[in-house]
Amino acid sequence: MMEVKGTHPASEGGFTLIEVLIAFIIVALALGVVYRGMLDGVAAGHVATATREALSRARSHLDAIGHGMTPSAFTQSGEDGHHFHWRITMTPLEHRGGTVLYHVTVTESWPDAFTLSGQRAVTLSSLCSGPAEGTP
């Protein structure tokens, strides 16, 4: 048999060091994107839960007006617990006879580190009628 000098097999079946490093970098970047997506999903879930809680609390305050709370022009605020703060504002819009139409605004706010202002808020508005002040 005759041996030919200087010939090597066409492929040795391995990767160079630079190819392996580039593959690791691509995998690391992909895992970073997946991890960030998971964190964003968890944060969105927390915001949705807090917003749902704030809406429930604001509806409760809005329902209390006219059922135990006499409509009149005022602004009140307080704390609901669990870092939720409420504010109710009633302003008269229209007077007719012995009845007044009030614009009611209920705002629930809570701290949120992911916003520039440091808090989020939900505001509900409604109209409510009540007796004019001074009428029985």
C-alpha positions in Angstrom: 0.0 0.0 0.0 1.0 3.4 -0.8 0.8 6.1 1.8 0.1 9.7 0.8 1.9 12.3 2.8 0.1 15.4 4.1 -3.5 14.2 3.9 -5.8 14.4 6.9 -9.4 13.2 7.3 -11.9 15.8 6.0 -13.4 16.3 9.4 -12.4 15.4 12.9 -15.9 15.8 14.3 -15.1 18.4 17.0 -15.7 22.0 17.7 -13.1 24.7 18.1 -12.9 26.6 21.4 -14.4 29.8 19.8 -17.4 27.9 18.5 -18.1 26.5 22.0 -17.7 29.9 23.7 -20.1 31.5 21.1 -22.6 28.7 21.7 -22.4 29.3 25.5 -22.9 33.1 25.0 -26.0 32.5 22.8 -27.5 30.1 25.4 -26.8 32.5 28.3 -28.5 35.4 26.4 -31.5 33.2 25.6 -31.8 32.1 29.2 -31.6 35.8 30.3 -34.5 36.7 28.0 -36.6 33.8 29.3 -35.8 34.7 32.9 -36.7 38.4 32.4 -40.0 37.3 30.7 -40.8 35.2 33.7 -40.1 38.1 36.1 -42.2 40.5 34.0 -45.1 37.9 34.1 -44.9 37.6 37.8 -44.9 41.4 38.3 -47.9 41.7 36.0 -49.7 39.1 38.0 -49.0 41.1 41.2 -50.3 44.3 39.6 -53.4 42.6 38.4 -54.1 41.2 41.8 -53.6 44.5 43.5 -55.8 46.3 40.9 -58.6 43.8 41.4 -58.4 44.3 45.2 -58.4 48.1 44.8 -61.5 47.9 42.5 -63.3 45.8 45.0 -62.5 48.2 47.8 -63.5 51.2 45.7 -66.8 49.6 44.7 -67.5 48.9 48.4 -66.9 52.6 49.2 -69.1 53.7 46.3 -71.9 51.3 47.4 -71.8 52.7 50.9 -72.9 56.2 49.6 -76.7 56.3 50.0 -76.7 53.2 52.1 -75.6 54.5 55.5 -73.7 57.5 54.2 -75.8 60.6 53.5 -74.9 62.3 50.2 -73.5 65.8 50.8 -70.6 67.9 49.6 -67.4 66.6 51.3 -64.0 65.0 50.9 -62.9 62.1 53.1 -59.9 59.9 53.1 -58.4 57.1 55.1 -56.6 53.8 55.1 -58.2 50.4 54.2 -55.4 48.3 55.5 -52.8 46.3 53.6 -51.3 49.6 52.3 -54.5 50.7 50.5 -55.6 54.3 50.9 -59.0 55.6 49.9 -60.4 59.1 49.1 -64.0 60.0 48.5 -65.0 63.3 47.0 -68.6 64.4 46.5 -69.4 67.7 44.7 -72.8 69.1 43.9 -73.6 69.3 40.2 -77.2 70.4 39.9 -80.0 71.6 42.3 -83.6 70.9 41.5 -86.2 71.6 44.1 -85.2 69.8 47.3 -82.9 67.4 45.5 -79.2 67.7 44.6 -77.3 65.7 42.0 -73.7 64.9 43.3 -70.7 63.8 41.3 -69.0 61.1 43.4 -65.3 60.1 42.9 -63.7 57.2 44.9 -60.0 56.7 44.5 -58.0 53.7 45.9 -54.2 54.0 45.8 -51.4 51.6 46.9 -47.6 51.7 46.8 -45.9 50.2 43.7 -42.2 50.3 43.3 -42.4 49.7 39.6 -43.9 53.1 38.7 -42.2 56.5 38.6 -44.6 58.0 41.1 -44.1 55.0 43.5 -47.9 54.3 43.6 -50.8 53.1 41.5 -54.4 54.2 41.8 -57.9 53.2 40.6 -60.6 55.9 40.4 -64.4 55.2 40.1 -66.9 58.0 39.3 -70.7 58.0 39.7 -73.6 60.3 40.1 -75.8 60.2 43.2 -78.9 62.2 44.2 -79.7 63.3 47.7 -81.6 65.9 49.6 -80.4 69.5 49.5 -78.6 70.5 52.6 -81.0 72.0 55.1 -84.1 70.1 53.8 -85.5 67.3 56.0 
